[in-house]
Amino acid sequence: MITPIARLRCIACGDTPESASCNFRCTRCGDLIEFFFPGWSFDSAALKSLWLSRKTSLKALDQSGVWRFRELLPPISEEHVITLREGNTPLFHLQRCGRATRVENLHAKHQGMNPTASFKDTGMTFAASSARQQGFRWVACASTGNTSASMAAYASRGSLHALVLIPEGKISWGKLSQALDYGALTCQLRTDFDGCVRILNELVCQKPVYLLNSVNPYRIEGQKTAAIELLEQFGWEPPDHIIVPGGNLGNSSAIGKALLEMHELKLISRLPRLSIIQAEGANPFYRCVREFGGTKLEPVIAETQATAIRIGNPASWKKALRVLQAMGGEVEQVTEVEIAVAKAEIGADGVGCEPASAVTLAGLKKLRRRGFVKPGETVVLILTGHVLKDPDFTIRFHRGELFAEPGQEAQAKDARHLQHVPIALDADLGAVIAALDAAETRM
């Protein structure tokens, strides 16, 4: 099968550079660049059959849920590929959450089941391989946690060196520990995520260091494959709605780009709606759409316990806005208690996720109340991180410590029915039986 020609294009002025600048910005207008594939065409049935046949292959590329779909990606030579068998993530039917929201056909595509436990791996395998092909020795990122863990793992796997810039005291220890274990040079800067991005953008234009944040279009291309895999899991029949967490907005942009491309190539017959949910304390995109009609984005000082989306100035907001408009989606914001409750509800379905992922379920509830999502429709929540990414949040929630500040009593009451506090007992059979009987009466 012929590999398509991949070209770069500015999302604003349309300039088509031969290569990317150090910070992946358009050298004419300063906006982001993306890949496009002029004149590509495929036999959709043959392509689907080829992808399916690769699932039984023993080749490393075919065992990856990213590289298996390489016909829809820019070409990278096999010798430079860095893979940890990423992708191949499960699609779960959320029965309890479905009953609670009155959306019986509710599913979760769990990207937290990737090798480093977040969706970042699908983009990182592709972008890190690009760095290796271009001869870079150092790769770098600014991160709220998941990007740093993923980048450090793929850099180590590909014999590259990794530099991580993180905001001091503002990421979970679980995520930080991953970057340390994978051998990254980790710098905790006394600033927020957006301050880390500013330093990184200056650094990569002064030193031979390859930028691996989601402004890198290779990251977006890799992350597209989650949507391709999702549609394959649905037998190429699109769901009615896909709901995505909104942080730096690269993931929603990637998923939307994939859906639009699949529709263009006639791999799917119609487009689902794609909606983006943000935390109320980190809601610049929500405000961009609701207050300014998408004409501008005003940065905010982000504050949310869902650390993966604690971003006040998302780089990919224009890409996300284009996807939102093209696919008839909505944008919503949710409170801290709504996030915590939704996270516990997803956990009660036996699935679990990190706090940022739970904004999808919390947002679905609001979209249901508004009538935007109908009871009989099929909905997919994109869960971006594993439940073990932020265990401190989970423990504090169940111990009743998450909303223990003055003035949070009402919030704490709303969440109490989902808390499962550990019970301290003597090492006595009778005490354990009494606890079991008490739990049975509460069911």
C-alpha positions as CSV (number, residue, x, y, z in Angstrom):
1,M,0.0,0.0,0.0
2,I,1.4,3.4,-1.0
3,T,2.5,5.7,1.9
4,P,0.8,9.1,1.5
5,I,2.8,12.4,1.2
6,A,2.8,14.3,4.5
7,R,3.2,18.1,4.4
8,L,3.3,20.8,7.2
9,R,0.8,23.7,7.2
10,C,0.2,26.6,9.5
11,I,-3.3,26.5,11.0
12,A,-3.7,30.2,10.7
13,C,-2.0,31.7,7.6
14,G,-1.8,28.4,5.6
15,D,1.9,28.6,4.9
16,T,3.4,25.2,4.1
17,P,7.1,25.1,5.3
18,E,9.4,22.3,4.2
19,S,10.4,21.7,7.8
20,A,9.4,22.7,11.3
21,S,11.0,25.5,13.4
22,C,12.6,24.8,16.7
23,N,9.4,25.6,18.6
24,F,7.0,24.2,16.0
25,R,5.5,27.6,15.3
26,C,4.9,29.2,12.0
27,T,7.8,31.4,11.0
28,R,5.5,33.8,9.3
29,C,2.7,34.4,11.8
30,G,3.8,32.5,14.9
31,D,0.8,30.1,15.1
32,L,0.9,26.3,15.3
33,I,1.6,24.0,12.5
34,E,0.0,20.6,11.6
35,F,0.4,17.8,9.1
36,F,-1.9,17.3,6.1
37,F,-1.9,14.7,3.4
38,P,-2.6,16.2,-0.1
39,G,-4.3,13.9,-2.5
40,W,-4.3,10.9,-0.3
41,S,-6.8,8.1,-1.2
42,F,-7.3,4.5,0.0
43,D,-9.5,1.5,-0.5
44,S,-11.2,1.7,2.8
45,A,-12.2,-1.9,3.0
46,A,-8.6,-3.0,2.1
47,L,-7.2,-0.7,4.8
48,K,-9.5,-2.0,7.5
49,S,-8.6,-5.6,6.6
50,L,-4.9,-4.8,6.6
51,W,-5.1,-3.2,10.1
52,L,-7.1,-6.1,11.4
53,S,-4.6,-8.7,10.0
54,R,-1.7,-7.0,11.8
55,K,-3.3,-7.7,15.2
56,T,-2.0,-11.3,14.9
57,S,1.5,-10.3,13.7
58,L,4.6,-10.8,15.8
59,K,6.3,-7.7,14.4
60,A,6.9,-4.9,17.0
61,L,5.3,-2.3,14.7
62,D,2.2,-4.3,14.2
63,Q,1.8,-5.0,17.9
64,S,1.7,-1.3,18.6
65,G,-1.8,0.3,18.6
66,V,-0.2,3.3,17.0
67,W,2.1,1.9,14.4
68,R,-0.5,-0.6,13.3
69,F,-2.3,2.3,11.7
70,R,0.9,3.8,10.0
71,E,-0.8,4.4,6.6
72,L,-2.5,7.4,8.1
73,L,0.6,8.8,9.7
74,P,3.7,10.7,8.3
75,P,6.4,8.3,7.3
76,I,9.1,7.4,9.8
77,S,11.7,4.7,9.0
78,E,11.3,1.5,11.0
79,E,14.9,1.5,12.2
80,H,14.2,4.7,14.2
81,V,10.9,3.6,15.8
82,I,10.7,3.6,19.6
83,T,7.8,1.5,20.8
84,L,6.5,0.1,24.1
85,R,3.5,-1.7,22.4
86,E,1.4,1.4,23.2
87,G,-2.2,1.7,22.3
88,N,-4.4,-1.4,22.2
89,T,-6.4,0.1,25.1
90,P,-9.8,-1.3,26.2
91,L,-13.3,-0.1,25.6
92,F,-15.4,-0.6,28.7
93,H,-19.2,-0.5,29.0
94,L,-20.0,1.6,32.1
95,Q,-23.2,0.0,33.3
96,R,-23.5,1.7,36.7
97,C,-22.5,5.1,35.4
98,G,-24.9,4.5,32.4
99,R,-27.8,3.9,34.8
100,A,-26.9,6.9,36.9
101,T,-26.8,9.2,33.9
102,R,-29.7,7.5,32.1
103,V,-27.4,6.8,29.1
104,E,-27.4,3.1,28.8
105,N,-24.9,3.0,25.9
106,L,-22.1,4.6,27.9
107,H,-18.6,3.5,27.3
108,A,-15.1,4.5,28.3
109,K,-12.0,4.3,26.1
110,H,-9.3,3.9,28.7
111,Q,-6.1,5.5,27.5
112,G,-4.8,5.1,31.1
113,M,-4.0,1.5,30.1
114,N,-1.0,2.5,28.0
115,P,2.5,1.5,29.1
116,T,3.2,4.6,31.3
117,A,-0.5,4.8,32.3
118,S,-1.7,7.7,30.3
119,F,-2.8,8.7,26.8
120,K,0.5,10.6,26.2
121,D,2.2,7.3,25.1
122,T,0.3,7.2,21.8
123,G,1.8,10.6,20.8
124,M,5.1,10.1,22.4
125,T,6.1,6.9,20.6
126,F,5.7,8.8,17.3
127,A,7.3,12.1,18.3
128,A,10.2,10.5,20.1
129,S,10.8,8.4,17.0
130,S,10.9,11.6,15.0
131,A,13.5,13.0,17.3
132,R,15.6,9.9,16.9
133,Q,15.2,10.0,13.1
134,Q,16.4,13.6,13.0
135,G,19.5,12.8,15.1
136,F,18.7,14.6,18.3
137,R,20.3,13.4,21.5
138,W,18.2,15.4,23.9
139,V,14.4,15.7,24.2
140,A,12.5,18.0,26.5
141,C,9.0,18.8,27.8
142,A,7.1,21.0,30.2
143,S,4.7,18.9,32.1
144,T,1.9,18.6,34.7
145,G,3.1,15.0,35.1
146,N,1.9,12.6,32.5
147,T,3.9,14.1,29.6
148,S,7.1,13.9,31.6
149,A,6.5,10.3,32.6
150,S,5.8,9.3,29.0
151,M,8.7,11.2,27.5
152,A,11.2,9.9,30.0
153,A,10.2,6.3,29.3
154,Y,10.4,6.6,25.5
155,A,13.6,8.6,25.7
156,S,15.2,5.9,27.8
157,R,13.9,3.2,25.6
158,G,15.3,4.9,22.5
159,S,18.7,5.8,24.1
160,L,17.9,9.5,24.2
161,H,18.4,11.9,27.1
162,A,15.3,13.6,28.6
163,L,14.9,17.0,30.2
164,V,11.7,17.6,32.2
165,L,10.5,21.0,33.4
166,I,7.7,20.8,36.0
167,P,6.0,23.4,38.2
168,E,7.3,22.9,41.8
169,G,4.8,21.3,44.1
170,K,2.0,21.1,41.5
171,I,2.1,17.6,40.2
172,S,1.4,14.3,41.9
173,W,4.2,12.3,43.4
174,G,3.2,9.2,41.4
175,K,3.8,11.0,38.1
176,L,7.0,12.6,39.3
177,S,8.3,9.2,40.4
178,Q,7.9,7.8,37.0
179,A,10.1,10.5,35.3
180,L,12.8,10.0,38.0
181,D,12.8,6.2,37.6
182,Y,13.1,6.4,33.8
183,G,16.2,8.6,34.3
184,A,15.1,12.0,33.2
185,L,16.9,15.2,34.2
186,T,14.1,16.7,36.2
187,C,13.9,20.5,37.0
188,Q,11.2,21.7,39.4
189,L,10.7,25.4,38.5
190,R,9.2,27.9,40.9
191,T,6.4,28.8,38.5
192,D,3.2,27.2,37.0
193,F,2.9,25.0,33.9
194,D,2.7,28.0,31.6
195,G,5.9,29.4,33.0
196,C,7.6,26.1,32.4
197,V,6.4,26.2,28.7
198,R,7.9,29.7,28.3
199,I,11.3,28.6,29.5
200,L,11.2,25.5,27.4
201,N,10.3,27.5,24.2
202,E,13.4,29.7,24.8
203,L,15.6,26.7,25.5
204,V,14.9,24.7,22.4
205,C,15.8,27.6,20.2
206,Q,19.2,28.0,21.9
207,K,20.2,24.4,22.4
208,P,20.0,21.2,20.2
209,V,17.0,19.9,22.2
210,Y,13.9,18.5,20.6
211,L,10.6,19.8,22.0
212,L,8.1,17.0,22.8
213,N,5.0,18.9,24.1
214,S,1.8,18.7,22.2
215,V,2.6,21.7,20.0
216,N,4.8,19.2,18.2
217,P,2.6,17.9,15.3
218,Y,4.2,14.5,15.5
219,R,2.6,14.1,18.9
220,I,-0.8,15.0,17.5
221,E,-0.4,12.4,14.7
222,G,0.4,9.6,17.2
223,Q,-2.5,10.6,19.4
224,K,-4.9,10.4,16.4
225,T,-4.7,6.6,16.5
226,A,-6.8,6.4,19.7
227,A,-9.7,7.5,17.7
228,I,-8.9,5.1,14.8
229,E,-8.7,2.2,17.3
230,L,-11.9,3.3,18.9
231,L,-13.8,3.2,15.7
232,E,-12.4,-0.2,14.9
233,Q,-13.6,-1.4,18.3
234,F,-17.1,-0.1,17.3
235,G,-17.0,-2.0,14.0
236,W,-16.5,1.4,12.2
237,E,-20.0,2.5,13.3
238,P,-19.4,5.9,15.0
239,P,-20.9,6.6,18.5
240,D,-23.1,9.6,18.8
241,H,-20.9,11.5,21.2
242,I,-17.2,11.5,22.3
243,I,-16.4,13.5,25.4
244,V,-12.8,14.5,26.1
245,P,-11.0,16.3,29.1
246,G,-9.7,19.7,28.2
247,G,-6.2,20.7,29.4
248,N,-3.7,21.8,26.9
249,L,-6.2,20.7,24.2
250,G,-3.8,18.6,22.1
251,N,-5.7,15.4,22.7
252,S,-9.1,16.7,21.7
253,S,-7.5,18.3,18.7
254,A,-5.9,14.9,17.7
255,I,-9.0,12.9,18.2
256,G,-11.1,15.4,16.2
257,K,-8.4,15.5,13.4
258,A,-8.5,11.7,13.2
259,L,-12.3,11.6,12.9
260,L,-12.4,14.3,10.2
261,E,-9.7,12.4,8.3
262,M,-11.5,9.1,8.6
263,H,-14.7,10.7,7.3
264,E,-12.8,12.2,4.4
265,L,-11.4,8.8,3.5
266,K,-14.8,7.1,3.9
267,L,-13.6,4.9,6.7
268,I,-16.7,6.1,8.6
269,S,-20.0,7.3,7.1
270,R,-20.8,10.1,9.6
271,L,-19.1,12.2,12.3
272,P,-19.9,11.9,16.0
273,R,-20.1,15.0,18.1
274,L,-17.0,15.8,20.1
275,S,-17.3,17.8,23.4
276,I,-14.6,19.1,25.7
277,I,-14.9,19.4,29.5
278,Q,-12.7,21.6,31.7
279,A,-12.3,22.1,35.4
280,E,-14.0,25.2,36.7
281,G,-10.7,26.4,38.1
282,A,-8.9,25.9,34.9
283,N,-11.4,26.9,32.3
284,P,-9.9,29.3,29.7
285,F,-11.3,27.3,26.7
286,Y,-14.8,27.2,28.3
287,R,-14.6,31.0,28.7
288,C,-13.2,31.4,25.1
289,V,-16.3,29.7,23.7
290,R,-19.0,30.8,26.1
291,E,-17.9,34.4,26.8
292,F,-16.0,35.4,23.6
293,G,-17.6,33.3,21.0
294,G,-14.3,31.6,20.1
295,T,-12.7,34.9,19.0
296,K,-10.0,35.0,21.7
297,L,-8.6,33.0,24.6
298,E,-7.7,34.9,27.8
299,P,-5.3,32.9,30.0
300,V,-6.3,32.2,33.6
301,I,-4.4,31.3,36.8
302,A,-5.3,27.6,36.8
303,E,-6.3,26.0,40.1
304,T,-7.7,22.5,40.3
305,Q,-6.9,19.3,42.1
306,A,-7.2,17.5,38.7
307,T,-3.5,18.3,38.1
308,A,-3.3,16.9,34.6
309,I,-5.6,19.7,33.3
310,R,-4.3,22.5,35.6
311,I,-3.4,24.6,32.5
312,G,-4.3,28.3,32.2
313,N,-3.1,29.0,28.7
314,P,-3.7,26.0,26.4
315,A,-1.5,25.9,23.3
316,S,-3.8,24.1,21.0
317,W,-7.0,26.1,21.7
318,K,-7.4,27.1,18.0
319,K,-7.1,23.5,16.9
320,A,-9.6,22.4,19.5
321,L,-12.1,25.2,18.5
322,R,-11.9,24.2,14.9
323,V,-12.7,20.5,15.9
324,L,-15.5,21.6,18.2
325,Q,-17.2,23.6,15.5
326,A,-16.7,21.1,12.7
327,M,-18.2,18.3,14.8
328,G,-21.0,20.2,16.5
329,G,-19.7,19.6,20.0
330,E,-20.1,21.5,23.2
331,V,-17.8,22.8,25.9
332,E,-18.6,22.6,29.7
333,Q,-17.0,23.2,33.0
334,V,-17.3,21.2,36.2
335,T,-16.6,21.9,39.9
336,E,-14.1,20.1,42.1
337,V,-16.7,18.1,43.9
338,E,-18.4,17.1,40.6
339,I,-15.0,15.8,39.5
340,A,-14.4,13.9,42.7
341,V,-17.9,12.3,42.7
342,A,-17.6,11.3,39.0
343,K,-14.2,9.8,39.7
344,A,-15.6,7.7,42.5
345,E,-18.5,6.6,40.3
346,I,-16.2,5.5,37.5
347,G,-14.3,3.6,40.2
348,A,-17.5,1.9,41.4
349,D,-17.8,0.6,37.8
350,G,-14.6,-1.3,38.4
351,V,-12.6,0.8,36.0
352,G,-11.0,3.7,37.8
353,C,-9.2,6.8,36.5
354,E,-7.2,9.8,37.5
355,P,-9.1,13.0,38.5
356,A,-8.7,14.8,35.1
357,S,-10.3,11.9,33.3
358,A,-13.4,12.1,35.5
359,V,-14.4,15.5,34.1
360,T,-15.8,13.6,31.2
361,L,-18.5,11.9,33.3
362,A,-19.2,15.0,35.3
363,G,-19.6,16.9,32.0
364,L,-21.9,14.3,30.6
365,K,-24.3,14.8,33.5
366,K,-24.5,18.5,32.6
367,L,-24.9,17.8,28.9
368,R,-27.7,15.3,29.8
369,R,-29.5,17.9,31.9
370,R,-29.3,20.4,29.0
371,G,-30.7,17.8,26.6
372,F,-27.6,17.9,24.4
373,V,-27.1,14.2,25.0
374,K,-30.2,12.0,24.6
375,P,-30.9,8.8,26.7
376,G,-30.8,6.4,23.7
377,E,-27.5,7.7,22.3
378,T,-24.1,6.0,22.4
379,V,-21.5,8.0,24.3
380,V,-17.8,7.4,24.8
381,L,-15.8,9.0,27.6
382,I,-12.1,9.3,26.9
383,L,-10.3,8.4,30.1
384,T,-6.8,9.8,29.9
385,G,-5.0,8.5,33.0
386,H,-4.8,5.5,35.3
387,V,-6.4,5.5,38.7
388,L,-2.9,5.0,40.3
389,K,-1.6,8.3,38.7
390,D,-2.8,10.3,41.7
391,P,-3.5,7.9,44.7
392,D,-3.2,10.7,47.2
393,F,-6.4,12.3,45.7
394,T,-8.3,9.0,46.0
395,I,-7.2,8.4,49.6
396,R,-8.1,11.9,50.7
397,F,-11.5,11.6,49.1
398,H,-12.4,8.4,50.8
399,R,-11.1,9.6,54.2
400,G,-13.2,12.8,53.8
401,E,-10.2,15.0,53.7
402,L,-10.5,16.3,50.1
403,F,-13.1,19.0,51.0
404,A,-12.2,19.6,54.6
405,E,-11.6,23.4,54.4
406,P,-13.9,25.9,56.0
407,G,-16.9,26.6,53.8
408,Q,-16.7,23.2,52.0
409,E,-19.2,21.4,54.2
410,A,-21.9,21.3,51.6
411,Q,-19.5,19.9,49.0
412,A,-18.3,17.2,51.5
413,K,-22.0,16.2,52.1
414,D,-22.6,15.7,48.4
415,A,-19.7,13.3,48.1
416,R,-20.2,11.3,51.3
417,H,-22.3,8.5,49.9
418,L,-19.5,7.4,47.7
419,Q,-16.7,7.4,50.3
420,H,-15.4,4.1,51.6
421,V,-13.4,4.8,54.7
422,P,-11.0,2.1,55.9
423,I,-12.1,0.5,59.2
424,A,-9.6,-0.1,61.9
425,L,-10.4,-3.3,63.9
426,D,-8.9,-5.7,66.4
427,A,-7.6,-8.9,64.9
428,D,-10.8,-10.7,65.9
429,L,-13.1,-12.8,63.7
430,G,-16.2,-11.5,65.4
431,A,-15.3,-7.9,64.7
432,V,-14.7,-8.6,61.0
433,I,-18.1,-10.5,60.7
434,A,-19.8,-7.5,62.4
435,A,-18.3,-5.2,59.9
436,L,-19.4,-7.5,57.1
437,D,-23.0,-7.7,58.4
438,A,-23.1,-3.9,58.8
439,A,-22.0,-3.4,55.2
440,E,-24.6,-5.9,54.0
441,T,-27.4,-4.0,55.7
442,R,-26.3,-0.7,54.0
443,M,-26.6,-2.3,50.5
